């Protein structure tokens, strides 16, 4: 299993739009991807403009397939307009 954490610094005036975008546009197509175990969005408790998308995949190749898919590429411009920066960290389950 692989888990990817993507931390977003969202523009403060776009947090509601970011949450709606995730729920209505981003999450539905990723849920149809083979190998996806979980996809969720977390908001930091102490900073309302910082979010983390968490993805759990059966295999790393399935995460790559999502990232290079046409639907993911098509969502990127709208997603990028909502944040000021991202950090991506991938983890491999060891225990």
C-alpha positions as CSV (number, residue, x, y, z in Angstrom):
1,X,0.0,0.0,0.0
2,X,1.1,3.5,-0.7
3,X,-0.3,6.7,0.9
4,X,0.2,10.1,-0.6
5,X,-0.3,13.3,1.4
6,X,-0.7,16.6,-0.5
7,X,-0.7,19.7,1.6
8,X,-2.2,22.8,0.1
9,X,-1.9,26.4,1.2
10,X,-5.2,27.7,-0.1
11,X,-5.9,31.3,-0.8
12,X,-7.8,32.5,2.4
13,X,-10.7,33.8,0.4
14,X,-11.1,30.6,-1.6
15,X,-11.4,27.9,1.2
16,X,-15.1,27.3,0.7
17,X,-14.6,27.0,-3.0
18,X,-11.6,24.6,-2.5
19,X,-13.8,22.4,-0.3
20,X,-16.6,22.4,-2.8
21,X,-14.2,21.7,-5.7
22,X,-12.8,18.7,-3.9
23,X,-16.2,17.3,-3.0
24,X,-18.0,18.0,-6.3
25,X,-15.3,17.8,-9.0
26,X,-12.1,16.3,-7.8
27,X,-13.1,13.4,-5.6
28,X,-15.8,11.7,-7.7
29,X,-13.5,10.8,-10.6
30,X,-10.7,9.6,-8.4
31,X,-13.1,7.3,-6.6
32,X,-13.6,5.4,-9.9
33,X,-9.8,4.7,-10.2
34,X,-8.7,1.1,-9.9
35,X,-6.7,0.5,-6.7
36,X,-7.9,3.5,-4.7
37,X,-8.6,2.6,-1.1
38,X,-9.3,6.0,0.3
39,X,-9.4,9.6,-0.6
40,X,-10.1,12.3,2.0
41,X,-9.6,16.0,2.6
42,X,-8.4,17.3,6.0
43,X,-8.3,20.9,7.2
44,X,-5.7,21.9,9.7
45,X,-7.1,22.7,13.1
46,X,-5.0,25.8,13.7
47,X,-4.8,27.2,10.2
48,X,-8.0,27.3,8.2
49,X,-6.2,27.9,4.9
50,X,-4.1,24.7,5.0
51,X,-5.5,21.4,3.8
52,X,-4.3,18.0,3.2
53,X,-5.6,15.5,0.6
54,X,-4.9,12.0,1.7
55,X,-4.9,9.1,-0.9
56,X,-4.4,5.4,-0.1
57,X,-3.6,3.2,-3.1
58,X,-3.0,-0.5,-3.3
59,X,0.1,0.0,-5.5
60,X,2.3,3.0,-6.4
61,X,1.6,2.5,-10.1
62,X,-2.1,3.1,-9.5
63,X,-1.3,6.5,-8.0
64,X,0.8,7.3,-11.0
65,X,-2.1,6.3,-13.3
66,X,-4.3,8.8,-11.6
67,X,-1.7,11.6,-11.8
68,X,-1.2,11.1,-15.6
69,X,-4.9,10.5,-16.4
70,X,-6.7,12.9,-18.7
71,X,-9.3,13.7,-16.1
72,X,-6.6,14.6,-13.5
73,X,-4.8,16.8,-16.0
74,X,-8.1,18.5,-16.9
75,X,-8.7,19.3,-13.2
76,X,-5.3,20.9,-12.6
77,X,-6.0,24.5,-13.8
78,X,-9.0,24.9,-11.6
79,X,-7.2,23.3,-8.6
80,X,-4.1,25.5,-9.1
81,X,-6.2,28.7,-9.1
82,X,-7.3,27.9,-5.6
83,X,-4.0,27.5,-3.8
84,X,-0.7,29.3,-3.4
85,X,1.5,26.2,-3.1
86,X,1.6,22.4,-2.4
87,X,3.8,19.9,-0.8
88,X,3.6,16.2,-1.8
89,X,4.8,13.4,0.4
90,X,4.4,9.7,-0.4
91,X,4.6,7.0,2.3
92,X,5.0,3.2,2.0
93,X,3.2,1.2,4.7
94,X,5.8,-0.8,6.6
95,X,3.9,-2.0,9.6
